[in-house]
Amino acid sequence: MTSLIKKITAPNGGVFTGGGTNTYLIGKEDITVVDPGPSIQSHLDEIVKAGNNNIKRIIVTHTHKDHSPGAKPLAKILNVPVMGSFAKFDMFQDETFDPDKILQDKDIIKTSEYTIEVIHTPGHASNHLCFLIQEEKCLLTGDHIMNGSTVVIAPPDGNMTEYLDSLKKLDNFDIKLLAPGHGDYLENPKVVTDWIFNHRLSREQKVLNSIKELKTARIEDLLAHVYDDVDPGLHPIALWSLEAHLIRLEEHQYVKKLEDGLWKAES
Ligand SMILES: [Zn+2]
C-alpha cells in the first residue's frame, strides 16, 4: 500500500483475530517491527527474512496475546530493543512482555527514513498505542480500529468512555490511511472513525431503551435484546461490550446497578 510499510499476517486466524494478526515492518535500511504477533516460529522466521538484517527495534500497540508474545523471542534472535507500555489490569495480558523502553503519548521515533509518532489510545486496552507514520500519513491502529469486525471492549482494562474519547482524539492528526492490526488497510479514516463512534452510541442508546422497557434487567436479559441483530454465537463476546456500555451509562447517571445485579434506569 505504501513503499515504506510492509504487512505480514500471522497464521493465527480466529474469532478474535479475523484472518490473523498483522505485523508491520516500517522502513528499508532502518526497520521498526510493529506487533510481532503471537510467538509462532514460522511467522517470526518470515519477519526475520523480510527484515533483511535491518530490523533495529520492535514496538507493540498493546500486550494482548495475539500482538506481543513474539516480541521477546524476536528481540533475542535479532538483539534489538522492545518498546511498548504496560496495561493497568492483567486480564488477557502477555506475561512475557518485558520492554526495554516504555512508550508514552507523544513519543517520537525518528530515523533517516521516517518518523513514528506515538498516540496513546486507551479503550480496547488501557495501554493501547497507535503509531502514526508521519511521512505516509498512515496510522497503525492495532486493535483500536479493526477491519471487518467491531473491537471488543472488556472491562475493567477495556473502557468504553476512553474508547470513544480515543476515537475522537484521532481527529487531531493528519491521517490518510489506516493500517489495522487485523484485516486490510482502510482509506477515509474520518468516515471510518465517525461510523464506529456513531455505531457505538446507537448501541448504547439501545441498551438504555431496553432497560427502560424492561424496567429492571439482568445483563443476560439485556444481551438478547440489545444484540438481536448479532449472531448469537458472538453473544458471549458481546457481553463484554455490553458491560462496558452499562458502566459508561452508569458513569453518566443514566442507569444504576442494584445490589442483586439488576440494572435500572435512573428517573
Ligand atoms: Zn487486543
py3Dmol code that shows the C-alpha trace and the ligand (Angstrom):
import py3Dmol

protein = """\
ATOM      1  CA  MET A   1       0.000   0.000   0.000  1.00  0.00           C
ATOM      2  CA  THR A   2       2.967   2.309   0.653  1.00  0.00           C
ATOM      3  CA  SER A   3       6.576   1.750  -0.313  1.00  0.00           C
ATOM      4  CA  LEU A   4       7.741   2.206   3.274  1.00  0.00           C
ATOM      5  CA  ILE A   5       5.335  -0.164   5.007  1.00  0.00           C
ATOM      6  CA  LYS A   6       5.215  -3.928   4.620  1.00  0.00           C
ATOM      7  CA  LYS A   7       2.488  -6.122   6.140  1.00  0.00           C
ATOM      8  CA  ILE A   8       2.919  -9.763   7.129  1.00  0.00           C
ATOM      9  CA  THR A   9      -0.097 -11.582   8.584  1.00  0.00           C
ATOM     10  CA  ALA A  10       0.465 -14.232  11.258  1.00  0.00           C
ATOM     11  CA  PRO A  11      -1.201 -17.644  10.824  1.00  0.00           C
ATOM     12  CA  ASN A  12      -3.434 -17.221  13.887  1.00  0.00           C
ATOM     13  CA  GLY A  13      -6.844 -16.540  12.325  1.00  0.00           C
ATOM     14  CA  GLY A  14      -9.898 -16.975  14.562  1.00  0.00           C
ATOM     15  CA  VAL A  15     -12.955 -15.366  16.132  1.00  0.00           C
ATOM     16  CA  PHE A  16     -10.943 -12.609  17.824  1.00  0.00           C
ATOM     17  CA  THR A  17      -8.216 -12.237  15.232  1.00  0.00           C
ATOM     18  CA  GLY A  18     -10.047 -12.344  11.874  1.00  0.00           C
ATOM     19  CA  GLY A  19      -7.566 -13.517   9.261  1.00  0.00           C
ATOM     20  CA  GLY A  20      -4.715 -13.267  11.797  1.00  0.00           C
ATOM     21  CA  THR A  21      -2.622 -10.570  13.458  1.00  0.00           C
ATOM     22  CA  ASN A  22      -0.915  -8.112  11.110  1.00  0.00           C
ATOM     23  CA  THR A  23       2.767  -7.461  11.714  1.00  0.00           C
ATOM     24  CA  TYR A  24       4.119  -4.337  10.029  1.00  0.00           C
ATOM     25  CA  LEU A  25       7.697  -3.593   9.009  1.00  0.00           C
ATOM     26  CA  ILE A  26       8.373   0.132   8.646  1.00  0.00           C
ATOM     27  CA  GLY A  27      11.372   1.308   6.590  1.00  0.00           C
ATOM     28  CA  LYS A  28      14.021  -0.342   4.453  1.00  0.00           C
ATOM     29  CA  GLU A  29      17.504   0.314   5.901  1.00  0.00           C
ATOM     30  CA  ASP A  30      16.353   1.040   9.464  1.00  0.00           C
ATOM     31  CA  ILE A  31      13.319  -1.099  10.126  1.00  0.00           C
ATOM     32  CA  THR A  32      10.838  -0.912  13.015  1.00  0.00           C
ATOM     33  CA  VAL A  33       8.715  -4.020  13.548  1.00  0.00           C
ATOM     34  CA  VAL A  34       5.223  -3.296  14.873  1.00  0.00           C
ATOM     35  CA  ASP A  35       3.333  -6.116  16.674  1.00  0.00           C
ATOM     36  CA  PRO A  36       5.273  -9.339  16.051  1.00  0.00           C
ATOM     37  CA  GLY A  37       2.064 -11.191  16.982  1.00  0.00           C
ATOM     38  CA  PRO A  38       1.969 -14.497  18.828  1.00  0.00           C
ATOM     39  CA  SER A  39       5.170 -16.473  19.208  1.00  0.00           C
ATOM     40  CA  ILE A  40       4.842 -18.680  16.127  1.00  0.00           C
ATOM     41  CA  GLN A  41       8.195 -19.784  14.728  1.00  0.00           C
ATOM     42  CA  SER A  42       7.175 -19.706  11.043  1.00  0.00           C
ATOM     43  CA  HIS A  43       5.866 -16.161  11.477  1.00  0.00           C
ATOM     44  CA  LEU A  44       8.992 -14.984  13.318  1.00  0.00           C
ATOM     45  CA  ASP A  45      11.119 -16.575  10.574  1.00  0.00           C
ATOM     46  CA  GLU A  46       9.164 -14.662   7.967  1.00  0.00           C
ATOM     47  CA  ILE A  47       9.679 -11.364   9.842  1.00  0.00           C
ATOM     48  CA  VAL A  48      13.437 -12.006  10.148  1.00  0.00           C
ATOM     49  CA  LYS A  49      13.686 -12.815   6.442  1.00  0.00           C
ATOM     50  CA  ALA A  50      11.695  -9.732   5.382  1.00  0.00           C
ATOM     51  CA  GLY A  51      13.838  -7.606   7.724  1.00  0.00           C
ATOM     52  CA  ASN A  52      16.981  -8.469   5.765  1.00  0.00           C
ATOM     53  CA  ASN A  53      19.262  -7.789   8.776  1.00  0.00           C
ATOM     54  CA  ASN A  54      17.914  -4.231   9.016  1.00  0.00           C
ATOM     55  CA  ILE A  55      15.466  -4.564  11.913  1.00  0.00           C
ATOM     56  CA  LYS A  56      16.508  -2.104  14.645  1.00  0.00           C
ATOM     57  CA  ARG A  57      13.611  -2.192  17.114  1.00  0.00           C
ATOM     58  CA  ILE A  58      10.283  -3.831  17.966  1.00  0.00           C
ATOM     59  CA  ILE A  59       7.281  -1.837  19.148  1.00  0.00           C
ATOM     60  CA  VAL A  60       3.872  -3.116  20.235  1.00  0.00           C
ATOM     61  CA  THR A  61       0.441  -1.467  20.152  1.00  0.00           C
ATOM     62  CA  HIS A  62      -0.662  -3.371  23.268  1.00  0.00           C
ATOM     63  CA  THR A  63       0.037  -6.589  25.122  1.00  0.00           C
ATOM     64  CA  HIS A  64      -2.864  -8.887  24.292  1.00  0.00           C
ATOM     65  CA  LYS A  65      -1.676 -12.387  23.500  1.00  0.00           C
ATOM     66  CA  ASP A  66      -2.237 -12.098  19.767  1.00  0.00           C
ATOM     67  CA  HIS A  67       0.012  -8.995  19.480  1.00  0.00           C
ATOM     68  CA  SER A  68       3.110  -9.049  21.662  1.00  0.00           C
ATOM     69  CA  PRO A  69       4.346 -12.548  22.678  1.00  0.00           C
ATOM     70  CA  GLY A  70       6.508 -12.724  19.538  1.00  0.00           C
ATOM     71  CA  ALA A  71       8.453  -9.673  20.751  1.00  0.00           C
ATOM     72  CA  LYS A  72      10.685 -11.411  23.286  1.00  0.00           C
ATOM     73  CA  PRO A  73      11.879 -14.319  21.070  1.00  0.00           C
ATOM     74  CA  LEU A  74      12.276 -11.988  18.076  1.00  0.00           C
ATOM     75  CA  ALA A  75      14.297  -9.494  20.138  1.00  0.00           C
ATOM     76  CA  LYS A  76      16.529 -12.353  21.260  1.00  0.00           C
ATOM     77  CA  ILE A  77      17.154 -13.528  17.690  1.00  0.00           C
ATOM     78  CA  LEU A  78      17.895 -10.002  16.427  1.00  0.00           C
ATOM     79  CA  ASN A  79      19.386  -8.447  19.569  1.00  0.00           C
ATOM     80  CA  VAL A  80      17.177  -5.345  19.310  1.00  0.00           C
ATOM     81  CA  PRO A  81      15.110  -3.466  21.932  1.00  0.00           C
ATOM     82  CA  VAL A  82      11.384  -3.922  22.578  1.00  0.00           C
ATOM     83  CA  MET A  83       9.169  -0.933  23.337  1.00  0.00           C
ATOM     84  CA  GLY A  84       5.574  -0.592  24.492  1.00  0.00           C
ATOM     85  CA  SER A  85       3.521   0.061  27.579  1.00  0.00           C
ATOM     86  CA  PHE A  86       2.106  -1.984  30.470  1.00  0.00           C
ATOM     87  CA  ALA A  87      -1.639  -2.434  30.996  1.00  0.00           C
ATOM     88  CA  LYS A  88      -3.337  -1.394  34.235  1.00  0.00           C
ATOM     89  CA  PHE A  89      -5.176  -4.730  34.656  1.00  0.00           C
ATOM     90  CA  ASP A  90      -3.714  -8.097  33.843  1.00  0.00           C
ATOM     91  CA  MET A  91      -6.640  -9.673  32.032  1.00  0.00           C
ATOM     92  CA  PHE A  92      -5.712 -11.376  28.719  1.00  0.00           C
ATOM     93  CA  GLN A  93      -2.189  -9.975  29.020  1.00  0.00           C
ATOM     94  CA  ASP A  94       1.040 -11.371  27.620  1.00  0.00           C
ATOM     95  CA  GLU A  95       3.031 -12.229  30.732  1.00  0.00           C
ATOM     96  CA  THR A  96       6.293 -12.498  28.785  1.00  0.00           C
ATOM     97  CA  PHE A  97       6.178  -8.799  27.865  1.00  0.00           C
ATOM     98  CA  ASP A  98       9.385  -7.212  29.144  1.00  0.00           C
ATOM     99  CA  PRO A  99      10.057  -3.903  27.377  1.00  0.00           C
ATOM    100  CA  ASP A 100      13.460  -2.195  27.234  1.00  0.00           C
ATOM    101  CA  LYS A 101      11.698   1.132  26.959  1.00  0.00           C
ATOM    102  CA  ILE A 102       8.213   2.288  27.981  1.00  0.00           C
ATOM    103  CA  LEU A 103       6.489   4.286  25.270  1.00  0.00           C
ATOM    104  CA  GLN A 104       4.237   7.208  26.117  1.00  0.00           C
ATOM    105  CA  ASP A 105       1.823   9.504  24.338  1.00  0.00           C
ATOM    106  CA  LYS A 106       3.630  11.986  22.040  1.00  0.00           C
ATOM    107  CA  ASP A 107       6.891   9.998  21.973  1.00  0.00           C
ATOM    108  CA  ILE A 108       8.677  10.193  18.629  1.00  0.00           C
ATOM    109  CA  ILE A 109      10.814   7.502  16.991  1.00  0.00           C
ATOM    110  CA  LYS A 110      12.808   9.190  14.248  1.00  0.00           C
ATOM    111  CA  THR A 111      15.041   7.530  11.672  1.00  0.00           C
ATOM    112  CA  SER A 112      16.584   8.898   8.468  1.00  0.00           C
ATOM    113  CA  GLU A 113      13.693   7.274   6.553  1.00  0.00           C
ATOM    114  CA  TYR A 114      10.578   8.055   8.625  1.00  0.00           C
ATOM    115  CA  THR A 115       9.087   9.461  11.831  1.00  0.00           C
ATOM    116  CA  ILE A 116       6.756   7.498  14.099  1.00  0.00           C
ATOM    117  CA  GLU A 117       4.536   9.438  16.488  1.00  0.00           C
ATOM    118  CA  VAL A 118       3.141   7.517  19.463  1.00  0.00           C
ATOM    119  CA  ILE A 119      -0.524   8.194  20.259  1.00  0.00           C
ATOM    120  CA  HIS A 120      -1.981   6.738  23.463  1.00  0.00           C
ATOM    121  CA  THR A 121      -5.438   5.386  22.613  1.00  0.00           C
ATOM    122  CA  PRO A 122      -6.876   3.582  25.674  1.00  0.00           C
ATOM    123  CA  GLY A 123     -10.255   1.879  25.370  1.00  0.00           C
ATOM    124  CA  HIS A 124      -9.706  -1.572  23.877  1.00  0.00           C
ATOM    125  CA  ALA A 125      -6.866  -1.876  26.408  1.00  0.00           C
ATOM    126  CA  SER A 126      -5.552   0.656  28.928  1.00  0.00           C
ATOM    127  CA  ASN A 127      -2.062   0.538  27.391  1.00  0.00           C
ATOM    128  CA  HIS A 128      -3.114   0.730  23.758  1.00  0.00           C
ATOM    129  CA  LEU A 129      -0.922   2.825  21.472  1.00  0.00           C
ATOM    130  CA  CYS A 130      -1.435   3.801  17.842  1.00  0.00           C
ATOM    131  CA  PHE A 131       1.583   4.667  15.702  1.00  0.00           C
ATOM    132  CA  LEU A 132       1.437   7.428  13.094  1.00  0.00           C
ATOM    133  CA  ILE A 133       3.988   7.178  10.278  1.00  0.00           C
ATOM    134  CA  GLN A 134       4.079  10.912   9.636  1.00  0.00           C
ATOM    135  CA  GLU A 135       5.642  10.889   6.153  1.00  0.00           C
ATOM    136  CA  GLU A 136       2.995   8.438   4.898  1.00  0.00           C
ATOM    137  CA  LYS A 137       0.112   9.871   6.970  1.00  0.00           C
ATOM    138  CA  CYS A 138      -0.547   6.233   7.792  1.00  0.00           C
ATOM    139  CA  LEU A 139      -1.825   5.221  11.249  1.00  0.00           C
ATOM    140  CA  LEU A 140      -1.073   1.753  12.577  1.00  0.00           C
ATOM    141  CA  THR A 141      -4.197   1.182  14.631  1.00  0.00           C
ATOM    142  CA  GLY A 142      -3.551  -2.145  16.394  1.00  0.00           C
ATOM    143  CA  ASP A 143      -6.890  -3.174  17.878  1.00  0.00           C
ATOM    144  CA  HIS A 144      -8.180   0.389  18.270  1.00  0.00           C
ATOM    145  CA  ILE A 145      -9.710   0.024  14.812  1.00  0.00           C
ATOM    146  CA  MET A 146     -10.033  -3.328  13.046  1.00  0.00           C
ATOM    147  CA  ASN A 147     -11.149  -4.019   9.533  1.00  0.00           C
ATOM    148  CA  GLY A 148     -14.070  -6.424   9.364  1.00  0.00           C
ATOM    149  CA  SER A 149     -15.301  -6.517  12.944  1.00  0.00           C
ATOM    150  CA  THR A 150     -16.152  -4.404  15.954  1.00  0.00           C
ATOM    151  CA  VAL A 151     -13.458  -4.157  18.605  1.00  0.00           C
ATOM    152  CA  VAL A 152     -14.103  -5.928  21.922  1.00  0.00           C
ATOM    153  CA  ILE A 153     -14.143  -3.649  24.975  1.00  0.00           C
ATOM    154  CA  ALA A 154     -13.744  -5.911  28.020  1.00  0.00           C
ATOM    155  CA  PRO A 155     -13.852  -4.107  31.404  1.00  0.00           C
ATOM    156  CA  PRO A 156     -12.035  -3.233  33.514  1.00  0.00           C
ATOM    157  CA  ASP A 157      -8.941  -2.928  31.290  1.00  0.00           C
ATOM    158  CA  GLY A 158     -11.260  -2.051  28.423  1.00  0.00           C
ATOM    159  CA  ASN A 159     -13.252   1.144  28.924  1.00  0.00           C
ATOM    160  CA  MET A 160     -15.976   2.469  26.624  1.00  0.00           C
ATOM    161  CA  THR A 161     -15.660   6.138  27.571  1.00  0.00           C
ATOM    162  CA  GLU A 162     -11.921   6.013  26.971  1.00  0.00           C
ATOM    163  CA  TYR A 163     -12.507   4.156  23.713  1.00  0.00           C
ATOM    164  CA  LEU A 164     -14.864   6.816  22.354  1.00  0.00           C
ATOM    165  CA  ASP A 165     -12.520   9.599  23.513  1.00  0.00           C
ATOM    166  CA  SER A 166      -9.604   7.839  21.809  1.00  0.00           C
ATOM    167  CA  LEU A 167     -11.568   7.659  18.540  1.00  0.00           C
ATOM    168  CA  LYS A 168     -12.212  11.413  18.684  1.00  0.00           C
ATOM    169  CA  LYS A 169      -8.571  12.026  19.588  1.00  0.00           C
ATOM    170  CA  LEU A 170      -7.578  10.854  16.096  1.00  0.00           C
ATOM    171  CA  ASP A 171      -9.347  13.907  14.600  1.00  0.00           C
ATOM    172  CA  ASN A 172      -6.339  15.947  15.769  1.00  0.00           C
ATOM    173  CA  PHE A 173      -3.938  14.174  13.404  1.00  0.00           C
ATOM    174  CA  ASP A 174      -3.321  14.301   9.668  1.00  0.00           C
ATOM    175  CA  ILE A 175      -4.161  10.709   8.681  1.00  0.00           C
ATOM    176  CA  LYS A 176      -4.869   9.406   5.185  1.00  0.00           C
ATOM    177  CA  LEU A 177      -4.663   5.662   5.691  1.00  0.00           C
ATOM    178  CA  LEU A 178      -5.387   3.186   8.490  1.00  0.00           C
ATOM    179  CA  ALA A 179      -3.276   0.041   8.878  1.00  0.00           C
ATOM    180  CA  PRO A 180      -5.216  -2.142  11.332  1.00  0.00           C
ATOM    181  CA  GLY A 181      -3.938  -4.993  13.485  1.00  0.00           C
ATOM    182  CA  HIS A 182      -6.449  -7.277  11.778  1.00  0.00           C
ATOM    183  CA  GLY A 183      -7.754  -7.069   8.212  1.00  0.00           C
ATOM    184  CA  ASP A 184      -6.872  -4.895   5.245  1.00  0.00           C
ATOM    185  CA  TYR A 185      -5.852  -1.242   5.023  1.00  0.00           C
ATOM    186  CA  LEU A 186      -8.701   1.272   5.341  1.00  0.00           C
ATOM    187  CA  GLU A 187      -8.981   4.564   3.476  1.00  0.00           C
ATOM    188  CA  ASN A 188     -11.073   7.597   4.501  1.00  0.00           C
ATOM    189  CA  PRO A 189     -10.127   7.449   8.211  1.00  0.00           C
ATOM    190  CA  LYS A 190     -12.624  10.119   9.264  1.00  0.00           C
ATOM    191  CA  VAL A 191     -15.522   8.211   7.678  1.00  0.00           C
ATOM    192  CA  VAL A 192     -14.355   5.045   9.449  1.00  0.00           C
ATOM    193  CA  THR A 193     -13.952   6.608  12.898  1.00  0.00           C
ATOM    194  CA  ASP A 194     -17.250   8.536  12.646  1.00  0.00           C
ATOM    195  CA  TRP A 195     -19.054   5.327  11.693  1.00  0.00           C
ATOM    196  CA  ILE A 196     -17.592   3.431  14.656  1.00  0.00           C
ATOM    197  CA  PHE A 197     -18.365   6.294  17.032  1.00  0.00           C
ATOM    198  CA  ASN A 198     -21.994   6.540  15.898  1.00  0.00           C
ATOM    199  CA  HIS A 199     -22.402   2.763  15.845  1.00  0.00           C
ATOM    200  CA  ARG A 200     -21.260   2.577  19.477  1.00  0.00           C
ATOM    201  CA  LEU A 201     -23.541   5.410  20.568  1.00  0.00           C
ATOM    202  CA  SER A 202     -26.564   3.888  18.850  1.00  0.00           C
ATOM    203  CA  ARG A 203     -25.800   0.552  20.554  1.00  0.00           C
ATOM    204  CA  GLU A 204     -25.620   2.411  23.856  1.00  0.00           C
ATOM    205  CA  GLN A 205     -28.980   4.051  23.192  1.00  0.00           C
ATOM    206  CA  LYS A 206     -30.378   0.594  22.541  1.00  0.00           C
ATOM    207  CA  VAL A 207     -29.028  -0.561  25.921  1.00  0.00           C
ATOM    208  CA  LEU A 208     -30.727   2.351  27.652  1.00  0.00           C
ATOM    209  CA  ASN A 209     -34.025   1.855  25.778  1.00  0.00           C
ATOM    210  CA  SER A 210     -34.017  -1.836  26.661  1.00  0.00           C
ATOM    211  CA  ILE A 211     -33.535  -1.134  30.367  1.00  0.00           C
ATOM    212  CA  LYS A 212     -36.367   1.379  30.292  1.00  0.00           C
ATOM    213  CA  GLU A 213     -38.612  -1.090  28.509  1.00  0.00           C
ATOM    214  CA  LEU A 214     -37.798  -3.979  30.856  1.00  0.00           C
ATOM    215  CA  LYS A 215     -37.908  -1.698  33.960  1.00  0.00           C
ATOM    216  CA  THR A 216     -35.173  -3.722  35.643  1.00  0.00           C
ATOM    217  CA  ALA A 217     -32.941  -6.212  33.876  1.00  0.00           C
ATOM    218  CA  ARG A 218     -30.010  -8.519  34.352  1.00  0.00           C
ATOM    219  CA  ILE A 219     -27.143  -8.192  31.931  1.00  0.00           C
ATOM    220  CA  GLU A 220     -28.015 -11.609  30.441  1.00  0.00           C
ATOM    221  CA  ASP A 221     -31.586 -10.448  29.700  1.00  0.00           C
ATOM    222  CA  LEU A 222     -30.287  -7.296  28.061  1.00  0.00           C
ATOM    223  CA  LEU A 223     -27.877  -9.228  25.875  1.00  0.00           C
ATOM    224  CA  ALA A 224     -30.549 -10.882  23.705  1.00  0.00           C
ATOM    225  CA  HIS A 225     -32.474  -7.595  23.443  1.00  0.00           C
ATOM    226  CA  VAL A 226     -29.602  -5.297  22.628  1.00  0.00           C
ATOM    227  CA  TYR A 227     -27.725  -7.623  20.282  1.00  0.00           C
ATOM    228  CA  ASP A 228     -30.766  -9.102  18.487  1.00  0.00           C
ATOM    229  CA  ASP A 229     -29.058  -8.178  15.181  1.00  0.00           C
ATOM    230  CA  VAL A 230     -25.858 -10.072  16.075  1.00  0.00           C
ATOM    231  CA  ASP A 231     -25.146 -13.794  15.571  1.00  0.00           C
ATOM    232  CA  PRO A 232     -25.953 -15.486  18.941  1.00  0.00           C
ATOM    233  CA  GLY A 233     -22.638 -17.346  18.609  1.00  0.00           C
ATOM    234  CA  LEU A 234     -20.956 -13.977  19.222  1.00  0.00           C
ATOM    235  CA  HIS A 235     -23.092 -13.093  22.254  1.00  0.00           C
ATOM    236  CA  PRO A 236     -20.502 -14.276  24.821  1.00  0.00           C
ATOM    237  CA  ILE A 237     -18.096 -11.729  23.294  1.00  0.00           C
ATOM    238  CA  ALA A 238     -20.801  -9.055  23.036  1.00  0.00           C
ATOM    239  CA  LEU A 239     -21.415  -9.496  26.780  1.00  0.00           C
ATOM    240  CA  TRP A 240     -18.109  -7.693  27.482  1.00  0.00           C
ATOM    241  CA  SER A 241     -19.003  -4.720  25.340  1.00  0.00           C
ATOM    242  CA  LEU A 242     -22.480  -4.647  26.889  1.00  0.00           C
ATOM    243  CA  GLU A 243     -20.908  -4.447  30.340  1.00  0.00           C
ATOM    244  CA  ALA A 244     -18.670  -1.634  29.079  1.00  0.00           C
ATOM    245  CA  HIS A 245     -21.748   0.252  27.833  1.00  0.00           C
ATOM    246  CA  LEU A 246     -23.517  -0.244  31.173  1.00  0.00           C
ATOM    247  CA  ILE A 247     -20.521   1.075  33.089  1.00  0.00           C
ATOM    248  CA  ARG A 248     -20.424   4.123  30.821  1.00  0.00           C
ATOM    249  CA  LEU A 249     -24.179   4.699  31.217  1.00  0.00           C
ATOM    250  CA  GLU A 250     -23.765   4.460  34.979  1.00  0.00           C
ATOM    251  CA  GLU A 251     -20.887   6.969  34.865  1.00  0.00           C
ATOM    252  CA  HIS A 252     -23.281   9.336  33.115  1.00  0.00           C
ATOM    253  CA  GLN A 253     -26.007   8.520  35.676  1.00  0.00           C
ATOM    254  CA  TYR A 254     -28.471   7.181  33.124  1.00  0.00           C
ATOM    255  CA  VAL A 255     -28.623   3.786  34.820  1.00  0.00           C
ATOM    256  CA  LYS A 256     -27.884   2.306  38.219  1.00  0.00           C
ATOM    257  CA  LYS A 257     -26.733  -1.145  39.242  1.00  0.00           C
ATOM    258  CA  LEU A 258     -28.756  -2.542  42.133  1.00  0.00           C
ATOM    259  CA  GLU A 259     -27.264  -4.854  44.728  1.00  0.00           C
ATOM    260  CA  ASP A 260     -28.781  -8.011  43.279  1.00  0.00           C
ATOM    261  CA  GLY A 261     -27.155  -7.494  39.877  1.00  0.00           C
ATOM    262  CA  LEU A 262     -30.217  -5.869  38.341  1.00  0.00           C
ATOM    263  CA  TRP A 263     -29.847  -2.721  36.284  1.00  0.00           C
ATOM    264  CA  LYS A 264     -32.476   0.002  36.300  1.00  0.00           C
ATOM    265  CA  ALA A 265     -32.864   3.337  34.579  1.00  0.00           C
ATOM    266  CA  GLU A 266     -32.387   6.451  36.661  1.00  0.00           C
ATOM    267  CA  SER A 267     -35.519   8.579  36.632  1.00  0.00           C
TER     268      SER A 267
END
"""
ligand_1 = """\
1
ZN
Zn -6.292 -6.657 21.617
"""
view = py3Dmol.view(width=600, height=400)
view.addModel(protein, "pdb")
view.setStyle({"model": 0}, {"cartoon": {"style": "trace"}})
view.addModel(ligand_1, "xyz")
view.setStyle({"model": 1}, {"stick": {}})
view.zoomTo()
view.show()
